[in-house]
Amino acid sequence: MNTYDSQVAVGILEKEGFEVIPEPETGEDSDGNPMLSEGADVVLMNTCSVRQHAEERVWGRLGMLGKEKQANPHLIIGLMGCMVEEHREKIFKRFPQLDLMVGTRNIKELPRLIREVQETRRQVARIKRDGISIEYSEFTKRDSPYHAWLPIMTGCNKVCTFCVVPMTRGSEVSMSAEDVCREARRLVADGVKWLTLLGQNVNSYSGHAPRTTHHESWPVARGSWSEPFPSLLEMLCQIDGLERISFTTSHPSDATEDLFRVIARNPKISRRFHLPLQSGSDKILKRMKRLHTYAEYKAKVDRLRELVSDISITTDIIVGFPGETEDDYQATKRALEELRFDGGYIYKYSVRPGTPASKLPDDVPFERKSQRNNELLAIQRVIMGEKNKALVGRTIAVFVEGPHPENQGEWFGRMDQDKRVIFPCEEDLSGKFVKLELVELHNETFRGRLV
Ligand code: SAH
């Protein structure tokens, strides 16, 4: 979602005459210190609040930018994204060098707000909760001509006790099915072949159904006022020229048999399913208010694999949630070994102020969290390696993303399972689907051969 929001911000700023420059990798001041503001009049940071670590990096960068501003008083420093929603105007007190704060629902106002700071040199904050939460913009600056992110819902009505998202993004809001399909068709007309549908809880999508049941693009007549996620997927699959549809992130309680069946019968839907488990211990799952037990989660994974045999399932795990004992941790370890995910993000629990879990004692010492985190990462790495190795020799559909940045005559592609492949080819097949035989594996990247 943040990537999409940044792409909207860049597109709108460019349309308004701003020149957007990428973050400098090697910028330095005259003493050889790294400079974040190298070459820029305005530095904007889009932020995430999900984990403390991400926030700490932003605080650190604000400090660095503050020093740079002493040498260059005209520099404008701006912050957007979830940290703005979480901390609001308090940030101005902590960082007086900050000029601008823009909420997640006010991105379109960025050009005007920057000009306001330029003219008045006063601190400006625009954090309007009743602004529009998802906006489609034809000016969005995509990083690929063939792939686009498409938010279909935002916010979250779940109450996971560790999570700050309901506070920063608010309650669930879904785009209407009509708007999603219209935007998807517009993107396809613009050359997009692959869409990634976005939502904090994407599979609980529930947008208004199309007003008429006879519209050209809605093959299924429905009486209900809202469209659930599986039928939105089916509508999108009808769009000619749209060749792959991915989505992220799903919550297990909205991962239904109906959704699995829609995936099974639609080859356009990506064969990667990201389904956060968080913990293998029922006691911890209950404390997290994840709304499922381990057995219920496992039953879903088993059913999905039964219905969609080539599906790649990835997950998120949190270690060190308050009250996680050695037994609870061992249950998570067994879960990873039993479920054999294709990939997993393992996080150390961090307290998020204002969340229900912040009232519980953060009682797993940091060293133990790190130790558990490292052990699970190592287990998951081995499983992923084994699963990837088993794919070598298979012939698989691959979307060609573009040229390899260094090796001429080589191309990057992504399998339906969202794994990366490099392959040689004389011709530029960017934006096309090809069949590749997977011949080798280097770390997590395959090498393929056109067949
Ligand atoms: N459904 C959301 C979840 C994003 S957060 C979305 O995709 O937008 C991604 C992951 O961060 C979660 O699945 C969880 O594993 C982890 N996470 C969330 N809050 C956390 C916290 N307080 N400490 C550590 N990890 C956390």
Residues whose N, C-alpha, C, O or C-beta is under 5 A from the ligand:
A	BS01	SAH	V50 R51 F162 C163 G199 Q200 N201 T249 P276 D316 I317 I318 Y347 K348 Y349 S350 R352
